[in-house]
Every structure is written in structure tokens, then in C-alpha cells.
Amino acid sequence: MVKVRGFYKVEKNYNKNLISKNMPKENEYTGNINPLCQETELWTTRDEQSSEDETNEFLGALIRLIKPKFIVETGCYLGDGTLAMARALRVNGVGRILTCDIIQERVDEVNKRLQEEGLYPEIASAIKCEGEALIKQCGSVIDFAFIDSSPDGKVRGAEIKELLKYLRPLKMFALHDTAPQHKTINAVANMVGLPKVYFNTPRGMTLFMKS
Ligand SMILES: C[S@@+](CC[C@H](N)C(=O)[O-])C[C@H]1O[C@@H](n2cnc3c(N)ncnc32)[C@H](O)[C@@H]1O
């Protein structure tokens, strides 16, 4: 920190040792494509498809805070988001997460990772199906949802439409990839008529609450 005219200002030349050395920097994927978000090298991620580490950490903290009993995730990929939420549920001592993907190998990999951490199947499991079908199947038991499936806004819009039939007042869901470069998902986020907060990250995430 540098003191500038009585205010503390974060140095532009931030401490690079504090940033994960193992994970690629987010700017390898989103550098200069989001006009609202600069310094994308401050975020880290496994790859272009995986949720960013910071998003996963946030989801874990949110699960600790709001104590959902039943979480649904659409699109698990390799499970970084699923594991973060499942670990939080384990600390909570209550709750389950059911996630899905349309690619069987990804579902198998996520279940393997969950098993290795002793989270499968009591706390978390993944199944092969479409997100919309999973939401339909779980219906009114859903307490929190992480919508992170297809890059096509129509698909995610259909998932949200289905979710809103069941979600009870004060329950939340997070829609990932709502930054302006994800045009169709950004449009979906703008159409949902619920109280929301937009997190200005490289890929963007919007948290909605059923009023
Ligand atoms: C952005 S990745 C998900 C990242 C993941 N949530 C994480 O924490 O790393 C999107 C995943 O959704 C899957 N997918 C695409 N269309 C889908 C659909 N209609 N239903 C469920 N999953 C879908 C893809 O196969 C891909 O693995």
C-alpha cells in the first residue's frame, strides 16, 4: 500500500507472489474483451470453461452464509464450482448439491473428484442431463442455483424460466458469464425482473433474489 495525499491506494505493481502460481491468469482468456473490467490478470482460473477461482471462493462463502438445503448447478464441467459449494455444505453440516453436464466424461470426472474428498454421494453428485431437466426434476426443493451451462443465452434463459416456477421468496440464484462480451447471457440477465447485483469480474456474474 502507498500513502497518497492521505489516502491509501493499492500499488499498481501489486505483489505478484500473492497470486496463485499454478493457475493460469484470467487475462489469457478474457484480457481486453470486457470493456467494463480491466486488469483481468488479477483473476485466476483453470481454463476458459472452468469457473474462476474467485467465483468458486465466493460461491463457497455464500453457501456458508445462506445455508441452502438443496443446491442445483447447471453445467459442472470439471467440478471446480461444485467442489467449492460441496465443501461449504460439509462445513455447514447440512445440505446437498446436485449438478449436471451433457458430457458423460465430465460427469464421471466430477463424481471421481467428489469421491476423493468424501463428498459423494451424501453431499454432492453429478448426473448426465440437461440443466433445464435437472431443475424440472428437483422443483420446489431448490434453495440455491448456480446457472453455468451452455454459452447460448436461450438455454440458460430456459433454465431460469423453469427455476422461477419453483424458487421460493428470498431464495437466490447466480447466473455466470453475464459480462457484456457474453451477449446472449447478458441479455437474459437484463430481462430477469428480480432484485439483483452484478459483480464486475472478467466474465461477470449476477446474483438474483426471488422477491
Ligand atoms: C462454463 S462450463 C461450467 C463450469 C463449471 N460450472 C465450473 O465450476 O467450472 C459449461 C458446462 O456446461 C455444459 N453444458 C452445455 N450445455 C448444457 C446444458 N444444456 N445442460 C447442462 N450442461 C450443459 C458443458 O458441457 C460444460 O461442461
The ligand as a Gaussian input file, in Angstrom:
#p B3LYP/6-31G(d) Opt

LIG

0 1
 C      -18.829000     -22.973000     -18.320000
 S      -18.762000     -24.702000     -18.146000
 C      -19.219000     -24.916000     -16.464000
 C      -18.148000     -24.551000     -15.472000
 C      -18.392000     -25.102000     -14.095000
 N      -19.618000     -24.618000     -13.509000
 C      -17.225000     -24.854000     -13.165000
 O      -17.477000     -24.592000     -11.977000
 O      -16.073000     -24.931000     -13.598000
 C      -20.222000     -25.191000     -19.005000
 C      -20.516000     -26.680000     -18.970000
 O      -21.899000     -26.820000     -19.294000
 C      -22.086000     -27.959000     -20.092000
 N      -23.376000     -27.769000     -20.811000
 C      -23.611000     -27.204000     -22.031000
 N      -24.940000     -27.192000     -22.281000
 C      -25.550000     -27.739000     -21.192000
 C      -26.915000     -27.990000     -20.849000
 N      -27.926000     -27.684000     -21.672000
 N      -27.168000     -28.562000     -19.647000
 C      -26.158000     -28.886000     -18.792000
 N      -24.857000     -28.672000     -19.073000
 C      -24.555000     -28.108000     -20.256000
 C      -20.839000     -28.031000     -20.951000
 O      -20.618000     -29.345000     -21.390000
 C      -19.756000     -27.502000     -19.996000
 O      -19.078000     -28.562000     -19.364000

